[in-house]
Amino acid sequence: MINHKHYAYRVVWSVEDEEFVGLCAEFPSLSYLDEDHLKALEGISNLVKDIVADMEAEGEKIPTPISEKSYSGKFQVRITPERHRMLAIEAAEQDVSLNRLISDKLA
């Protein structure tokens, strides 16, 4: 059984709606609007709780919370050979590894 409280939630202001929007990263199609940011967070959390319960009842595959996944710290990115060369030169000029340079740029 998945705990709906373990999902990645956030609340942002919507200029268009003139309200706070509660969002859940694992359920990108869901949102909850409210004038109060705490109520928007509570609203999206309750909505996800209901959706998870429905999915469980129907035997559907439920997304694993991001917080419960493990990550290796590695991922592969494809870039053009020219960009690779430019980054390698930049790393050499800074006397750091290419990995360190890219990690710093991502941060």
C-alpha positions, 0 to 999 in steps of 0.5 A: 500500500502506497502512502499518499503523503510520500509523493512530491507536492508543491504549491505555486501561484497562478497569475492566470487563475489568481490562486495557488495551485497545488501540484504533485510530480508523480501525477502531473495531470492533477492540480488543485486551486485555492486562494490559500496556499496551505489549503491548495497543498491540503487539496492536492494531497487529498485528491491524490489520496482519493486517486490512489485509493481508486487505482488500488480498488481497480487494480491499476498500477500506482506510481511509486513516490519519487522519495521511495525510489533509489538513484545511482547518481548517474545518467547519460546525456547525448550532445553534439561532438562539437559541444562535447569538445567545447566542454572538454576544453573548458574543463581542461582550462579550469583544471577539473574533470569533465564530470565535475564541470558538468555537475557544477553547471547542473547545480 
